[in-house]
Amino acid sequence: MKELDIAGIYVTPILGWTLIALVVWTMLRRLIDRFGASRWIWHRGLFDAALFVIVLGGVAAVAG
């Protein structure tokens, strides 16, 4: 893991991974809504949180 240099400020890599995961998570949510799969989801907030953690873990595994 290497720190990110943003305008001279060093930030942890998890911040960059979180931004990438947020973009992927947003696209997945739109895809789920578009195909009507959201009607099978029991608790939307819990599902969204779990999906984000899974996506963030995947991004961290690939990047790290």
C-alpha positions as YAML, in Angstrom:
chain: A
units: angstrom
residues:
- id: 1
  name: MET
  ca: [0.00, 0.00, 0.00]
- id: 2
  name: LYS
  ca: [1.28, 3.38, -0.98]
- id: 3
  name: GLU
  ca: [-0.03, 6.73, 0.14]
- id: 4
  name: LEU
  ca: [-1.78, 8.90, -2.44]
- id: 5
  name: ASP
  ca: [-0.43, 12.36, -3.13]
- id: 6
  name: ILE
  ca: [-3.32, 14.77, -3.79]
- id: 7
  name: ALA
  ca: [-2.06, 18.33, -4.23]
- id: 8
  name: GLY
  ca: [0.76, 17.73, -1.80]
- id: 9
  name: ILE
  ca: [-1.43, 16.12, 0.84]
- id: 10
  name: TYR
  ca: [-0.79, 12.47, 1.54]
- id: 11
  name: VAL
  ca: [-3.89, 10.40, 2.16]
- id: 12
  name: THR
  ca: [-4.37, 6.74, 2.90]
- id: 13
  name: PRO
  ca: [-5.11, 4.39, 0.01]
- id: 14
  name: ILE
  ca: [-8.46, 3.43, 1.53]
- id: 15
  name: LEU
  ca: [-9.80, 6.86, 0.56]
- id: 16
  name: GLY
  ca: [-9.09, 6.24, -3.12]
- id: 17
  name: TRP
  ca: [-10.46, 2.71, -2.90]
- id: 18
  name: THR
  ca: [-13.61, 4.03, -1.25]
- id: 19
  name: LEU
  ca: [-14.18, 6.51, -4.08]
- id: 20
  name: ILE
  ca: [-13.74, 3.76, -6.68]
- id: 21
  name: ALA
  ca: [-16.08, 1.48, -4.71]
- id: 22
  name: LEU
  ca: [-18.64, 4.27, -4.49]
- id: 23
  name: VAL
  ca: [-18.71, 4.63, -8.27]
- id: 24
  name: VAL
  ca: [-19.00, 0.86, -8.80]
- id: 25
  name: TRP
  ca: [-21.68, 0.60, -6.08]
- id: 26
  name: THR
  ca: [-23.73, 3.38, -7.68]
- id: 27
  name: MET
  ca: [-23.60, 1.65, -11.07]
- id: 28
  name: LEU
  ca: [-24.63, -1.67, -9.49]
- id: 29
  name: ARG
  ca: [-27.57, -0.05, -7.68]
- id: 30
  name: ARG
  ca: [-28.79, 1.54, -10.91]
- id: 31
  name: LEU
  ca: [-28.43, -1.79, -12.69]
- id: 32
  name: ILE
  ca: [-30.41, -3.55, -9.97]
- id: 33
  name: ASP
  ca: [-33.15, -0.91, -10.14]
- id: 34
  name: ARG
  ca: [-33.26, -0.98, -13.92]
- id: 35
  name: PHE
  ca: [-33.86, -4.72, -14.11]
- id: 36
  name: GLY
  ca: [-36.44, -4.68, -11.32]
- id: 37
  name: ALA
  ca: [-34.43, -6.88, -8.98]
- id: 38
  name: SER
  ca: [-34.99, -4.43, -6.14]
- id: 39
  name: ARG
  ca: [-38.44, -5.89, -5.45]
- id: 40
  name: TRP
  ca: [-36.76, -9.06, -4.14]
- id: 41
  name: ILE
  ca: [-34.68, -7.12, -1.61]
- id: 42
  name: TRP
  ca: [-36.13, -7.34, 1.88]
- id: 43
  name: HIS
  ca: [-34.33, -4.42, 3.59]
- id: 44
  name: ARG
  ca: [-32.95, -1.91, 1.11]
- id: 45
  name: GLY
  ca: [-30.66, -0.04, 3.50]
- id: 46
  name: LEU
  ca: [-29.10, -3.22, 4.82]
- id: 47
  name: PHE
  ca: [-28.65, -4.56, 1.31]
- id: 48
  name: ASP
  ca: [-27.00, -1.34, 0.17]
- id: 49
  name: ALA
  ca: [-24.58, -1.35, 3.10]
- id: 50
  name: ALA
  ca: [-23.67, -4.99, 2.52]
- id: 51
  name: LEU
  ca: [-23.21, -4.43, -1.20]
- id: 52
  name: PHE
  ca: [-20.91, -1.48, -0.55]
- id: 53
  name: VAL
  ca: [-18.77, -3.48, 1.89]
- id: 54
  name: ILE
  ca: [-18.50, -6.31, -0.66]
- id: 55
  name: VAL
  ca: [-17.52, -3.91, -3.46]
- id: 56
  name: LEU
  ca: [-15.01, -2.12, -1.23]
- id: 57
  name: GLY
  ca: [-13.47, -5.45, -0.24]
- id: 58
  name: GLY
  ca: [-13.20, -6.42, -3.88]
- id: 59
  name: VAL
  ca: [-11.55, -3.14, -4.82]
- id: 60
  name: ALA
  ca: [-9.11, -3.43, -1.91]
- id: 61
  name: ALA
  ca: [-8.26, -7.02, -2.85]
- id: 62
  name: VAL
  ca: [-7.57, -6.09, -6.45]
- id: 63
  name: ALA
  ca: [-5.63, -2.92, -5.65]
- id: 64
  name: GLY
  ca: [-3.80, -4.05, -2.57]
...
